[in-house]
Amino acid sequence: LALLTRGSKQERLRLIFEVWDKDNNGELDARELATLARSAARRAAGNPGPSGDDASSPRAVAGADEDMEWAEFADILVAMLDADGDGAVSQEDFAAACVREPA
């Protein structure tokens, strides 16, 4: 907790990355990003569990076409965040994207 409140921006980003990197391989892949995006959409809709409502669909989050699947949405996220083009989001890619596009 101290790292989140007193750590540097880079330390906080590293911690967030490590939490999201479920398989601890040092990269965020499309599967991890799909899980993260789905979970964030559900929370934003006020429904943290599985849901069939539109608020937890990728089109509700990104304004995408009806037939867009979470896997496709995650592929778009990887393409946006993958600065070096290797098909995965490294910790460096993630930090650079967060600095470029702060929330």
C-alpha positions, -999 to +999 in steps of 0.1 A: +000+000+000+029+024+008+041+019-028+008+031-042+007+062-020+044+071-018+060+054-047+072+071-079+050+070-110+073+043-124+070+022-093+032+025-092+030+015-129+053-015-123+031-026-095-001-023-116+015-042-144+026-070-121-009-073-107-024-075-142+003-100-155-016-130-142+009-156-156+039-136-144+057-139-177+065-102-179+040-094-207+004-086-209-011-107-236-045-104-253-061-130-229-050-110-198-062-077-214-095-092-224-101-104-188-091-069-175-113-050-199-143-073-193-138-068-155-135-031-158-166-028-180-186-048-155-175-027-126-183+005-145-217-009-151-221-016-114-221-053-120-188-070-109-199-105-118-207-122-151-234-104-170-252-105-203-262-069-203-249-044-229-229-025-203-204-053-201-198-057-238-169-043-258-192-022-279-205-004-248-170+003-237-154+013-270-184+021-293-175-009-315-197-029-338-222-053-324-203-084-334-170-074-317-158-100-292-137-094-262-108-112-279-109-087-308-111-058-284-081-072-265-062-075-299-069-038-305-056-030-270-024-050-277-019-032-310-024+002-293+000-006-263+026-027-280+052+000-288+079-024-301+055-045-323+064-079-308+027-089-302+027-085-264+027-056-240+059-055-220+063-035-188+081-009-208+054-007-234+028-004-207+046+024-189+052+043-221+015+041-230+005+053-196+028+083-198+016+091-234-021+087-225-026+095-188-061+088-174 
